Amino acid sequence: QIEKLMKEKCHCPVVTIDESMGDYEHLSTDDEVSFKGITDHVIEVHNCKKIYLLAGEKDTVTSDMRYRGFVKSLKAHNIKVEEKNIFYGEFWYTFGERIAGRMADGEIEKPEAVIAASDYIALGFINEAVRRGYRVPEDFIVTGYDSVIESKASEITLTSYVPPIDETGEYAVVRLYEKIYKKELKYTRSFAGKLVCGMSCGCRVTNAGRREKSDYGYIAPYSSQEIDMQKFLMSYMAETLTELSDLGECYDKILKHA
């Protein structure tokens, strides 16, 4: 729908960020570099060789880049790339939960490490694995990607990677300027993100370091004066959303309630 609107009504230069759209120029973080770094850490620091990749949706730009980074690291360490250890699914908790369930049911073997294409996949895997009696990181280590707030707030804080998303946004502005004014700018783009270690790989033994209020201060505790459960229970959000028929209006209402 967005692509259709752009083609019909937009007559200025367009770039897309993260997800490709039609024949517009596509910009993203270099996830290949990031995933090579994550896999290097798992192999070099934790000495893992039997590693699963939960790669996200098949045949997408993001999954392909993350797969290439994973494979590049394995080859650099002379570890055989086995396609049976690479899984595809949605970028959400449910995908991780399914893989953990298959492992617990004996359908697939227990790995030494699980590298997930998103924090949500990783957290879904951890939650289901723990529910089924496994221990993280004692039985296997787990890493995520994007370093979302939930990765810091979970009981087992998640080792994750912070991609250089700010720099990608800056570069999008540079490319638009160059397209509009037909003028090349001197701009050096940074592809450097960073790995942030939590408890899920064993590099941290407590979650205190990643749960400091200064780290994610905009999540207020339920006991604070600004937030109480009564406000959630009496918000009538469900009723408000039920009566809507337009997706855009639905987004607006969700944001207002949030």
N, C-alpha and C positions, 0 to 999 in steps of 0.2 A: 504493500500500500504506500509506504514512504517512497520507494523507488518510482512508482507510478506518478505520485505527486511532484517529485523532483523533475522528472522528464517533462511533465506537462507545464509546470509553472515556474521552474527555476531557470533563469537565463544567465546566471553568474557561475564562476568556477566552483567545482565541488570536489572535496576529498572525503573519503570515509575513514574512520578510525576503528581499528580492531576487527570489525566484520566487513567483508567485501560486499559490494553492491553493484550489480551490473558491470558497466565498463568504466566506472569512476576510479580515479586513482586511490589505491588502498594503502593506508599507513598502519603500522602496528609496532609493538615492541618486538625485539628480536628474541622470540621465545626459544629458538634453537640454542642460542648462547646460554640462556637461563637454564634450560633443561640439561645441557651438558654440565653446567656447574653443579646442579642438584645431584646428578648421577655421579659426578666425580666425588662429591662429598660422601655419598653413600658407600662408594667403593673404597676410597682412599682412607677415610676416617673410620668407617665402621666395618671395613673388610667384607662387604656383602658381595656375593656373586650371583645368587639366585634371586633376581629382582623382577617384580611385576610392574608393568606400566599400565595404569588406568588412564587411557589416553583421551577420553572424552568422545565427542561425536566423530564418526568416521568421515573421511573425505571433506574435512573443513580445513581452512588455512591454519587455524590455531592448532588443531590436533596434529596436522602434518609437520608443523615446525617443531612441536614438542617431541614428536616421535623421532625426528631427525637428530635432535640434540641428545636424546636418550641413546640412540643407536651409535652416534659418533663417540660418546663416552665409552660405551661397551667395547667398541672396536679398538679404541685407544688403549684399553686395558686388557686386550686379548681375551675378552669374554664373548662366548658365542651368542649371537642374537637368535633367540628362539621365539618365533611368532606366537607360539602357544602361551607365552608369558605376557602377551600384549592384548589388552581388552578394550573394547569400545562401548560407549554408552553416553547417556546425558550428563551434562556438567552439573550434577546435583547429588544431594545426599543419597537418593534412591539407588543410583548406580553403584556407589561404594557399598551400600548395604547388601545389594544382590551378590556382589563378588565375595564379600565376607561370609554371606550365607552359604554360597557354593563351597567355599573353603571349609566351613564348619561341618557341612554335610558330607565331606569327603569327595566331592565332585572334582575339585582341583587341589593340588598339593599346597602345603603351607610354605610360603616364601621366606626368605631372610629379610626382604625389604619390599615395601610397596611405595612406588612413586606415583602420585595422583596428579592429574592435569588441572585440578582446582582444589581449593581448600574444602569446598563442600563435599566433593567426592571423598577426600581423605577423611573428613570428620564422620561421614556416613559409614565408611569402612571401619573406622576405630570404634564408633558407638556400637555397631552390630557385632563386631568381633569381641569386644569386652562383654557384651550381653550374653554371648555364646561361650564365655569362659576363658577367652584368651587374655594375655597381658601385653600391654604396649608400654615400653619398647622391649620387654624381656623376651617375648616370643618372636617378634619381628618389629622392625622399625617402619615408620610411615612418614612421608613428607607430602606437603601440599604445594599450592601455588596461588599467589595474589596477596597473601597475608591479610585476609579480611578480619574484621573485628572478632568474629566467632572463633577464629583460630587462637586468639589470645584469651578469650573468656572461657573456653572449654576446660573441663576438669583436667584433662591431659593436654597441655598446651601444645600446639602443632608447630613443628618445624616447617617453615614455609619460605617462599621467595618473594621479595618485593620487586616487581618489575619497574623499569623507569617510565611509568605512565605519564608523569608530568612532562618529561622531555618529549614524549610522543605528541602530546597536545601542543607544545610549543612548535614542534616541527610542522604540524598541520597548519599553523598560522603562517609560518615561513613559506610553505608551499602555496598557500592561497595568495599571499602577497606577490610571489613570483609569477603566478598565473594572471593575476589582475593587472600588474604593472609591467609584465613582460621584462622583468629585471631579476637577475640572479643575485641572491644575498650570500654573503660570507657567513656561513653558519656551520658549526661543528656539532653534529648530533652525538649525544652520549647514548650508548647501549648498556651502560653499566647499572645493573640492579644489585641486590645483595641478598644473601641467604641469612635468614634470621632463625636461629636455633631455639627450639622449645624442648618439651619433655619427650615428644613422640619419637625422636631419634636417639635419645639417651644423652645428648649433649648438656641438657639441663636436668637437674634432679627435682626441682620444685617449680611451681608455676608462678611464684611471686614476681619474678623479674618481668614477666610479660603481662601481668595483670595490674600493674601500677595504674593509679588513676590518671597520672600524667600521660600515660601511653594511649588511653582511650577515654579521656575525661568526659566525652559527651554521652556516655552511657551512665545514667544516674542510677544508684541503687534504689530498689523498690521502697526502701524505708525513708527515702528523702522526702522533704516537704513538697517538692515539685511534682512528685509522682506518687499516686496511691492506686491500689487495685480497683477502688470504686470508680475511678475515672474510666478505666478500661471496661469495666462491667456495664457502665451506664452510658457508653458512648453511642450506642445504636448504630455502630458501623455496619453490621450485617444487614440491618434493615435499609440503610442508606444505599448500600451497594446493590442490593437485590432489585431495587426499582429502576436501576440504570440500564440503558440499552446501548450506550456509546462507549467504546473502549477508552477514548481520550478522556471523557468525563469521569470514567472509573478511576483512571490514574490520578486525576485531580482530587477526587474525594479521598482516595487512600492517603495521599500526601497531606491533606488537611487533617485527617484523623491522626496520622502519625505525628 
